[in-house]
Amino acid sequence: QVQLVESGGGLVQPGGSLRLSCAASGFAFNRYVMAGLSWYRQGPGKERELVATSTSAGGATITADSVKGRFTISRDNAKKTLYLQMNNLKPEDTAVYYCHAVSYPNNFWGQGTQVTVSS
């Protein structure tokens, strides 16, 4: 049973930083290495949006224009953990952040972690 558990969310002031983690369990190591891993977020009253993706080939893509230059996605395959480093946070970054993994033919979601940016 694959499980994704996010952590690292919380309340932070504008301009602050947070690092989110997504720890995978129940994932065979080789399948984790080949998985496409992403961070999504869903703000209040908004649709869920793709923030960033880490591909099995080692590529890292920041998809959301609003976070380019501020967020960085990375992965540690040995620890089966995905990260999202978020710098210079803004109130509009307030959302529940979700980890997503694609391991064909399956895909998995974490339960989400709340990030609130407010003074």
NUVEX-994744 format. One line per field, with one value per atom (N, C-alpha, C, O): residue in three letters; atom name; x, y, z. Coordinates in nm, 3 decimals. Each point is the difference from the previous one (the first is absolute). Example, Ala and Ser with C-alpha at 12.3 -4.5 7.8 and 13.67 -1.06 7.14 Angstrom:
BEGIN
aa <- ALA, ALA, ALA, ALA, SER, SER, SER, SER
at <- N, CA, C, O, N, CA, C, O
c1 <- 1.319, -0.089, 0.090, 0.104, -0.139, 0.082, -0.077, 0.051
c2 <- -0.569, 0.119, 0.120, -0.002, 0.107, 0.119, 0.109, 0.111
c3 <- 0.780, 0.000, 0.000, 0.066, -0.138, 0.006, 0.073, 0.017
END
This chain:
BEGIN
aa <- GLN, GLN, GLN, GLN, VAL, VAL, VAL, VAL, GLN, GLN, GLN, GLN, LEU, LEU, LEU, LEU, VAL, VAL, VAL, VAL, GLU, GLU, GLU, GLU, SER, SER, SER, SER, GLY, GLY, GLY, GLY, GLY, GLY, GLY, GLY, GLY, GLY, GLY, GLY, LEU, LEU, LEU, LEU, VAL, VAL, VAL, VAL, GLN, GLN, GLN, GLN, PRO, PRO, PRO, PRO, GLY, GLY, GLY, GLY, GLY, GLY, GLY, GLY, SER, SER, SER, SER, LEU, LEU, LEU, LEU, ARG, ARG, ARG, ARG, LEU, LEU, LEU, LEU, SER, SER, SER, SER, CYS, CYS, CYS, CYS, ALA, ALA, ALA, ALA, ALA, ALA, ALA, ALA, SER, SER, SER, SER, GLY, GLY, GLY, GLY, PHE, PHE, PHE, PHE, ALA, ALA, ALA, ALA, PHE, PHE, PHE, PHE, ASN, ASN, ASN, ASN, ARG, ARG, ARG, ARG, TYR, TYR, TYR, TYR, VAL, VAL, VAL, VAL, MET, MET, MET, MET, ALA, ALA, ALA, ALA, GLY, GLY, GLY, GLY, LEU, LEU, LEU, LEU, SER, SER, SER, SER, TRP, TRP, TRP, TRP, TYR, TYR, TYR, TYR, ARG, ARG, ARG, ARG, GLN, GLN, GLN, GLN, GLY, GLY, GLY, GLY, PRO, PRO, PRO, PRO, GLY, GLY, GLY, GLY, LYS, LYS, LYS, LYS, GLU, GLU, GLU, GLU, ARG, ARG, ARG, ARG, GLU, GLU, GLU, GLU, LEU, LEU, LEU, LEU, VAL, VAL, VAL, VAL, ALA, ALA, ALA, ALA, THR, THR, THR, THR, SER, SER, SER, SER, THR, THR, THR, THR, SER, SER, SER, SER, ALA, ALA, ALA, ALA, GLY, GLY, GLY, GLY, GLY, GLY, GLY, GLY, ALA, ALA, ALA, ALA, THR, THR, THR, THR, ILE, ILE, ILE, ILE, THR, THR, THR, THR, ALA, ALA, ALA, ALA, ASP, ASP, ASP, ASP, SER, SER, SER, SER, VAL, VAL, VAL, VAL, LYS, LYS, LYS, LYS, GLY, GLY, GLY, GLY, ARG, ARG, ARG, ARG, PHE, PHE, PHE, PHE, THR, THR, THR, THR, ILE, ILE, ILE, ILE, SER, SER, SER, SER, ARG, ARG, ARG, ARG, ASP, ASP, ASP, ASP, ASN, ASN, ASN, ASN, ALA, ALA, ALA, ALA, LYS, LYS, LYS, LYS, LYS, LYS, LYS, LYS, THR, THR, THR, THR, LEU, LEU, LEU, LEU, TYR, TYR, TYR, TYR, LEU, LEU, LEU, LEU, GLN, GLN, GLN, GLN, MET, MET, MET, MET, ASN, ASN, ASN, ASN, ASN, ASN, ASN, ASN, LEU, LEU, LEU, LEU, LYS, LYS, LYS, LYS, PRO, PRO, PRO, PRO, GLU, GLU, GLU, GLU, ASP, ASP, ASP, ASP, THR, THR, THR, THR, ALA, ALA, ALA, ALA, VAL, VAL, VAL, VAL, TYR, TYR, TYR, TYR, TYR, TYR, TYR, TYR, CYS, CYS, CYS, CYS, HIS, HIS, HIS, HIS, ALA, ALA, ALA, ALA, VAL, VAL, VAL, VAL, SER, SER, SER, SER, TYR, TYR, TYR, TYR, PRO, PRO, PRO, PRO, ASN, ASN, ASN, ASN, ASN, ASN, ASN, ASN, PHE, PHE, PHE, PHE, TRP, TRP, TRP, TRP, GLY, GLY, GLY, GLY, GLN, GLN, GLN, GLN, GLY, GLY, GLY, GLY, THR, THR, THR, THR, GLN, GLN, GLN, GLN, VAL, VAL, VAL, VAL, THR, THR, THR, THR, VAL, VAL, VAL, VAL, SER, SER, SER, SER, SER, SER, SER, SER
at <- N, CA, C, O, N, CA, C, O, N, CA, C, O, N, CA, C, O, N, CA, C, O, N, CA, C, O, N, CA, C, O, N, CA, C, O, N, CA, C, O, N, CA, C, O, N, CA, C, O, N, CA, C, O, N, CA, C, O, N, CA, C, O, N, CA, C, O, N, CA, C, O, N, CA, C, O, N, CA, C, O, N, CA, C, O, N, CA, C, O, N, CA, C, O, N, CA, C, O, N, CA, C, O, N, CA, C, O, N, CA, C, O, N, CA, C, O, N, CA, C, O, N, CA, C, O, N, CA, C, O, N, CA, C, O, N, CA, C, O, N, CA, C, O, N, CA, C, O, N, CA, C, O, N, CA, C, O, N, CA, C, O, N, CA, C, O, N, CA, C, O, N, CA, C, O, N, CA, C, O, N, CA, C, O, N, CA, C, O, N, CA, C, O, N, CA, C, O, N, CA, C, O, N, CA, C, O, N, CA, C, O, N, CA, C, O, N, CA, C, O, N, CA, C, O, N, CA, C, O, N, CA, C, O, N, CA, C, O, N, CA, C, O, N, CA, C, O, N, CA, C, O, N, CA, C, O, N, CA, C, O, N, CA, C, O, N, CA, C, O, N, CA, C, O, N, CA, C, O, N, CA, C, O, N, CA, C, O, N, CA, C, O, N, CA, C, O, N, CA, C, O, N, CA, C, O, N, CA, C, O, N, CA, C, O, N, CA, C, O, N, CA, C, O, N, CA, C, O, N, CA, C, O, N, CA, C, O, N, CA, C, O, N, CA, C, O, N, CA, C, O, N, CA, C, O, N, CA, C, O, N, CA, C, O, N, CA, C, O, N, CA, C, O, N, CA, C, O, N, CA, C, O, N, CA, C, O, N, CA, C, O, N, CA, C, O, N, CA, C, O, N, CA, C, O, N, CA, C, O, N, CA, C, O, N, CA, C, O, N, CA, C, O, N, CA, C, O, N, CA, C, O, N, CA, C, O, N, CA, C, O, N, CA, C, O, N, CA, C, O, N, CA, C, O, N, CA, C, O, N, CA, C, O, N, CA, C, O, N, CA, C, O, N, CA, C, O, N, CA, C, O, N, CA, C, O, N, CA, C, O, N, CA, C, O, N, CA, C, O, N, CA, C, O, N, CA, C, O, N, CA, C, O, N, CA, C, O, N, CA, C, O, N, CA, C, O, N, CA, C, O, N, CA, C, O
c1 <- 0.085, -0.085, 0.089, 0.071, -0.076, 0.080, -0.066, -0.121, 0.200, -0.048, 0.095, 0.122, -0.178, 0.077, -0.041, -0.119, 0.216, -0.029, 0.076, 0.123, -0.196, 0.060, 0.022, -0.072, 0.171, 0.027, 0.072, 0.047, -0.038, 0.075, -0.085, 0.052, -0.182, -0.087, -0.012, 0.048, -0.115, -0.020, -0.033, -0.033, 0.042, -0.027, 0.134, 0.091, -0.080, 0.124, -0.035, -0.102, 0.187, -0.023, 0.040, 0.084, -0.142, 0.042, 0.151, 0.058, 0.003, 0.145, 0.075, 0.121, -0.191, 0.064, 0.017, -0.036, 0.091, 0.027, -0.054, -0.012, -0.020, -0.036, 0.055, 0.017, 0.009, 0.036, -0.098, -0.009, -0.064, -0.093, 0.071, 0.088, -0.128, 0.052, -0.115, -0.110, 0.135, -0.099, 0.072, 0.079, -0.105, 0.065, -0.088, -0.119, 0.178, -0.073, 0.031, 0.115, -0.218, 0.018, -0.076, -0.093, 0.133, -0.066, 0.039, -0.062, 0.164, 0.046, 0.129, 0.097, -0.093, 0.124, 0.100, -0.038, 0.165, 0.099, 0.006, 0.001, 0.004, 0.014, -0.122, 0.012, -0.128, -0.121, -0.003, -0.048, 0.101, 0.004, 0.093, -0.032, 0.147, 0.096, -0.063, 0.028, -0.112, -0.060, -0.128, -0.056, 0.010, -0.129, 0.014, 0.103, -0.208, -0.011, -0.064, -0.107, 0.172, -0.046, -0.031, 0.074, -0.183, -0.044, -0.055, -0.042, 0.044, -0.071, -0.114, 0.017, -0.135, -0.118, -0.038, 0.046, -0.130, -0.056, -0.143, -0.038, -0.037, -0.138, -0.026, -0.008, -0.006, -0.029, -0.149, -0.080, 0.043, -0.141, -0.082, 0.031, -0.135, -0.087, 0.061, -0.057, 0.172, 0.068, 0.008, -0.017, 0.042, 0.022, 0.143, 0.090, -0.074, 0.134, 0.087, -0.042, 0.164, 0.091, 0.133, 0.046, 0.015, 0.132, 0.105, 0.004, 0.080, 0.103, 0.135, 0.065, -0.025, 0.133, 0.006, -0.074, 0.163, 0.014, 0.146, 0.085, -0.057, 0.133, -0.014, -0.070, 0.137, -0.017, 0.097, 0.097, -0.124, 0.087, 0.137, 0.098, -0.091, 0.128, 0.083, 0.111, -0.162, 0.076, -0.031, 0.062, -0.158, -0.037, -0.089, -0.075, 0.082, -0.084, -0.065, 0.067, -0.197, -0.074, -0.091, -0.078, 0.089, -0.094, -0.104, 0.029, -0.152, -0.105, -0.075, -0.036, 0.011, -0.079, 0.085, 0.101, -0.142, 0.076, 0.015, 0.101, -0.202, -0.001, 0.106, 0.030, 0.029, 0.100, 0.139, 0.096, -0.082, 0.131, 0.097, -0.032, 0.152, 0.100, -0.009, 0.090, -0.198, -0.017, -0.005, 0.045, -0.100, -0.015, 0.097, 0.031, 0.017, 0.087, -0.046, -0.025, 0.014, -0.037, 0.124, 0.086, -0.077, 0.112, -0.045, -0.105, 0.185, -0.035, 0.125, 0.109, -0.126, 0.106, -0.050, -0.077, 0.122, -0.051, 0.038, -0.077, 0.195, 0.043, -0.093, -0.024, -0.027, -0.092, -0.145, -0.091, 0.068, -0.136, -0.078, -0.113, 0.174, -0.060, 0.008, 0.102, -0.212, -0.010, -0.006, -0.060, 0.123, 0.004, -0.052, 0.003, -0.052, -0.032, 0.052, -0.054, 0.159, 0.054, -0.072, -0.002, -0.058, -0.080, 0.060, 0.004, 0.042, 0.060, -0.084, -0.082, 0.105, -0.072, -0.150, -0.063, 0.008, -0.141, -0.090, 0.030, -0.141, -0.097, -0.136, -0.026, -0.061, -0.133, -0.074, -0.076, 0.098, -0.070, 0.055, -0.055, 0.162, 0.050, -0.077, 0.022, -0.109, -0.079, -0.084, -0.076, 0.092, -0.068, 0.029, 0.087, -0.161, 0.038, 0.088, -0.037, 0.154, 0.097, -0.004, 0.007, -0.018, -0.013, 0.118, 0.050, -0.009, 0.101, -0.072, -0.100, 0.152, -0.061, 0.110, 0.105, -0.131, 0.097, -0.067, -0.110, 0.178, -0.049, 0.097, 0.117, -0.166, 0.078, -0.092, -0.084, 0.104, -0.092, -0.031, 0.093, -0.218, -0.120, -0.073, -0.115, 0.182, -0.066, 0.044, 0.105, -0.185, 0.041, -0.052, -0.102, 0.175, -0.026, 0.003, 0.073, -0.155, -0.005, 0.029, -0.035, 0.100, 0.012, -0.123, -0.091, 0.089, -0.118, 0.005, -0.100, 0.215, 0.013, 0.056, -0.016, 0.082, 0.050, -0.034, 0.017, -0.067, -0.047, 0.117, 0.082, -0.077, 0.096, -0.081, -0.082, 0.106, -0.069, 0.103, 0.088, -0.099, 0.093, -0.078, -0.087, 0.120, -0.075, 0.084, 0.082, -0.104, 0.068, -0.090, 0.039
c2 <- -0.118, 0.118, 0.124, 0.028, 0.047, 0.122, 0.111, 0.022, 0.047, 0.116, 0.116, -0.017, 0.136, 0.124, 0.088, 0.028, 0.016, 0.080, 0.132, 0.001, 0.108, 0.132, 0.055, -0.034, 0.119, 0.070, 0.130, 0.021, 0.064, 0.124, 0.124, 0.111, -0.129, 0.116, 0.076, -0.043, 0.158, 0.079, 0.143, 0.034, 0.050, 0.143, 0.073, -0.020, 0.103, 0.075, 0.141, 0.023, 0.071, 0.138, 0.020, -0.074, 0.173, 0.030, 0.024, 0.067, -0.122, 0.009, -0.115, -0.014, -0.067, -0.112, -0.121, 0.002, -0.107, -0.123, -0.122, 0.000, -0.101, -0.130, -0.107, 0.023, -0.139, -0.115, -0.112, -0.050, 0.012, -0.111, -0.131, -0.003, -0.102, -0.133, -0.094, 0.017, -0.115, -0.104, -0.134, -0.034, -0.039, -0.129, -0.112, -0.008, -0.078, -0.112, -0.129, -0.027, -0.051, -0.133, -0.099, 0.036, -0.162, -0.102, 0.004, -0.066, 0.144, 0.018, -0.079, 0.024, -0.117, -0.068, 0.102, 0.093, -0.109, 0.103, 0.028, 0.116, -0.221, 0.023, 0.070, 0.079, -0.109, 0.065, 0.147, 0.086, -0.057, 0.138, 0.081, 0.113, -0.172, 0.071, 0.036, 0.107, -0.193, 0.022, 0.082, 0.035, -0.004, 0.069, 0.148, 0.062, -0.007, 0.144, 0.056, -0.045, 0.142, 0.054, 0.147, 0.074, -0.031, 0.138, 0.057, -0.072, 0.202, 0.076, 0.074, 0.066, -0.077, 0.076, 0.086, -0.022, 0.121, 0.077, 0.042, 0.012, 0.010, 0.045, 0.109, -0.027, 0.149, 0.113, 0.010, -0.066, 0.149, 0.016, 0.045, 0.101, -0.176, 0.035, -0.017, 0.047, -0.114, -0.017, -0.147, -0.089, 0.065, -0.136, -0.044, 0.082, -0.211, -0.054, 0.028, -0.022, 0.070, 0.031, -0.070, -0.023, -0.011, -0.061, 0.109, 0.102, -0.127, 0.096, -0.037, 0.084, -0.209, -0.041, -0.151, -0.074, 0.029, -0.143, -0.040, 0.074, -0.191, -0.061, -0.129, -0.092, 0.084, -0.117, -0.111, 0.022, -0.141, -0.114, 0.019, -0.059, 0.138, 0.026, 0.103, 0.034, 0.016, 0.095, 0.145, 0.092, -0.072, 0.135, 0.062, -0.071, 0.200, 0.071, 0.117, 0.082, -0.077, 0.104, 0.074, -0.062, 0.192, 0.084, 0.044, 0.072, -0.116, 0.022, 0.130, 0.071, -0.041, 0.118, 0.125, 0.016, 0.072, 0.122, 0.085, 0.067, -0.071, 0.086, -0.037, 0.079, -0.196, -0.042, -0.013, -0.030, 0.052, -0.011, 0.099, 0.117, -0.165, 0.083, -0.001, 0.050, -0.106, -0.004, -0.142, -0.026, -0.067, -0.138, -0.091, 0.022, -0.124, -0.100, -0.138, -0.025, -0.065, -0.138, -0.087, 0.020, -0.116, -0.094, -0.132, -0.009, -0.094, -0.131, -0.072, 0.019, -0.100, -0.085, -0.143, -0.048, -0.020, -0.134, -0.098, -0.090, 0.107, -0.092, 0.008, -0.100, 0.220, 0.019, -0.008, 0.010, -0.029, -0.002, 0.123, -0.011, 0.124, 0.124, 0.107, 0.018, 0.054, 0.112, 0.127, 0.003, 0.102, 0.127, 0.113, -0.005, 0.108, 0.125, 0.112, 0.026, 0.039, 0.116, 0.123, 0.030, 0.041, 0.118, 0.122, 0.009, 0.084, 0.123, 0.121, -0.005, 0.113, 0.125, -0.025, 0.040, -0.106, -0.036, 0.122, 0.101, -0.114, 0.107, -0.048, -0.120, 0.212, -0.043, -0.086, -0.088, 0.112, -0.079, -0.142, -0.081, 0.051, -0.138, -0.083, -0.121, 0.185, -0.073, -0.107, 0.030, -0.153, -0.112, -0.128, -0.004, -0.099, -0.134, -0.057, 0.000, -0.047, -0.052, -0.153, -0.062, 0.004, -0.145, -0.058, 0.060, -0.176, -0.077, -0.101, -0.059, 0.039, -0.093, -0.083, 0.053, -0.182, -0.090, -0.081, -0.053, 0.045, -0.082, -0.114, 0.020, -0.140, -0.121, -0.090, -0.072, 0.079, -0.066, -0.144, -0.075, 0.036, 0.074, 0.072, 0.039, -0.022, 0.056, 0.143, 0.044, 0.027, 0.130, 0.013, -0.058, 0.134, 0.009, 0.145, 0.082, -0.052, 0.133, -0.008, -0.097, 0.201, 0.016, 0.069, 0.037, -0.022, 0.059, 0.153, 0.066, -0.011, 0.146, 0.059, -0.055, 0.170, 0.075, 0.147, 0.052, 0.013, 0.138, 0.097, -0.009, 0.102, 0.111, 0.128, 0.027, 0.052, 0.128, 0.111, -0.001, 0.096, 0.113, 0.125, 0.047, 0.002, 0.113, 0.073, -0.059, 0.189, 0.078, 0.014, 0.063
c3 <- 0.000, 0.000, 0.000, 0.097, -0.207, -0.010, 0.079, -0.010, 0.088, 0.073, -0.022, -0.003, -0.013, -0.010, 0.117, 0.018, 0.059, 0.117, -0.009, 0.004, -0.016, -0.006, 0.141, 0.094, -0.083, 0.126, -0.032, -0.112, 0.212, -0.016, -0.020, -0.005, -0.005, -0.015, 0.131, 0.105, -0.113, 0.120, -0.034, -0.114, 0.216, -0.014, -0.013, 0.081, -0.181, -0.023, -0.044, -0.065, 0.099, -0.041, -0.147, -0.052, -0.013, -0.138, -0.005, 0.086, -0.190, -0.014, 0.065, -0.019, 0.095, 0.068, -0.090, -0.118, 0.177, -0.075, 0.075, 0.123, -0.200, 0.054, -0.094, -0.119, 0.176, -0.084, 0.029, 0.112, -0.214, 0.012, -0.035, -0.086, 0.153, -0.028, -0.029, 0.052, -0.135, -0.029, 0.006, -0.088, 0.193, 0.021, -0.054, 0.031, -0.112, -0.059, 0.073, 0.036, -0.014, 0.056, -0.086, -0.073, 0.083, -0.079, -0.146, -0.084, 0.052, -0.137, -0.017, 0.071, -0.164, -0.029, -0.053, -0.072, 0.110, -0.032, -0.149, -0.040, -0.044, -0.143, -0.058, -0.093, 0.146, -0.051, 0.044, -0.074, 0.195, 0.046, -0.089, -0.038, 0.006, -0.085, -0.134, -0.055, 0.002, -0.131, 0.005, -0.103, 0.224, 0.012, -0.034, 0.026, -0.084, -0.015, 0.125, 0.042, 0.018, 0.128, -0.016, -0.065, 0.125, -0.016, 0.129, 0.090, -0.085, 0.103, -0.066, -0.102, 0.162, -0.038, 0.119, 0.112, -0.137, 0.110, -0.035, -0.116, 0.222, -0.016, 0.102, 0.120, -0.169, 0.087, 0.027, -0.065, 0.162, 0.035, -0.121, -0.063, 0.032, -0.110, -0.137, -0.100, 0.092, -0.128, -0.038, 0.084, -0.212, -0.045, 0.034, 0.017, -0.007, 0.024, -0.122, -0.114, 0.138, -0.109, 0.019, 0.112, -0.224, 0.001, 0.026, -0.068, 0.166, 0.036, -0.061, -0.062, 0.079, -0.045, -0.016, 0.065, -0.154, -0.027, -0.002, -0.050, 0.105, -0.007, -0.079, 0.043, -0.156, -0.085, 0.040, 0.073, -0.124, 0.029, -0.063, 0.045, -0.148, -0.067, 0.074, -0.043, 0.151, 0.080, -0.034, 0.053, -0.143, -0.032, 0.106, 0.068, -0.056, 0.096, -0.071, -0.062, 0.070, -0.071, 0.096, 0.073, -0.072, 0.073, -0.099, -0.096, 0.118, -0.098, 0.025, -0.094, 0.220, 0.033, -0.016, 0.068, -0.159, -0.024, 0.125, 0.019, 0.065, 0.118, 0.102, 0.090, -0.101, 0.099, -0.059, 0.072, -0.202, -0.062, 0.061, 0.020, 0.008, 0.064, 0.151, 0.068, -0.014, 0.147, 0.054, 0.112, -0.189, 0.045, -0.074, -0.117, 0.187, -0.060, 0.042, 0.118, -0.216, 0.030, -0.009, -0.087, 0.177, -0.003, 0.058, 0.065, -0.088, 0.052, 0.048, -0.054, 0.157, 0.051, -0.014, 0.082, -0.188, -0.025, 0.110, 0.034, 0.020, 0.107, 0.120, 0.068, -0.041, 0.112, -0.043, 0.082, -0.212, -0.055, 0.048, 0.048, -0.063, 0.049, -0.108, -0.066, 0.051, -0.092, 0.083, 0.107, -0.158, 0.073, -0.086, -0.123, 0.192, -0.067, 0.089, 0.107, -0.153, 0.071, -0.048, -0.120, 0.212, -0.033, 0.067, 0.123, -0.203, 0.052, -0.038, -0.091, 0.164, -0.028, -0.015, -0.098, 0.198, -0.008, 0.002, 0.063, -0.134, -0.012, 0.050, 0.002, 0.038, 0.047, -0.102, 0.038, -0.165, -0.102, -0.013, -0.075, 0.147, 0.004, 0.103, 0.010, 0.065, 0.099, -0.069, -0.092, 0.137, -0.065, 0.077, 0.088, -0.122, 0.041, -0.112, -0.117, 0.156, -0.096, 0.004, 0.106, -0.225, -0.014, -0.078, -0.095, 0.137, -0.071, -0.089, 0.040, -0.160, -0.095, -0.064, -0.037, 0.023, -0.063, -0.110, 0.018, -0.131, -0.110, -0.022, -0.034, 0.054, -0.025, -0.081, 0.053, -0.184, -0.092, 0.041, 0.030, -0.029, -0.042, 0.113, -0.016, 0.128, 0.117, 0.026, -0.048, 0.124, 0.052, 0.142, 0.037, 0.041, 0.143, 0.045, -0.055, 0.157, 0.059, 0.149, 0.067, -0.016, 0.144, 0.055, -0.075, 0.206, 0.065, 0.000, 0.028, -0.058, -0.005, 0.127, 0.109, -0.125, 0.114, -0.023, -0.110, 0.215, -0.011, 0.010, 0.092, -0.186, 0.006, 0.004, -0.088, 0.191, 0.015, 0.008, 0.086, -0.176, -0.003, 0.041, -0.072, 0.188, 0.054, 0.104, 0.070, -0.062, 0.103, 0.123, 0.098
END
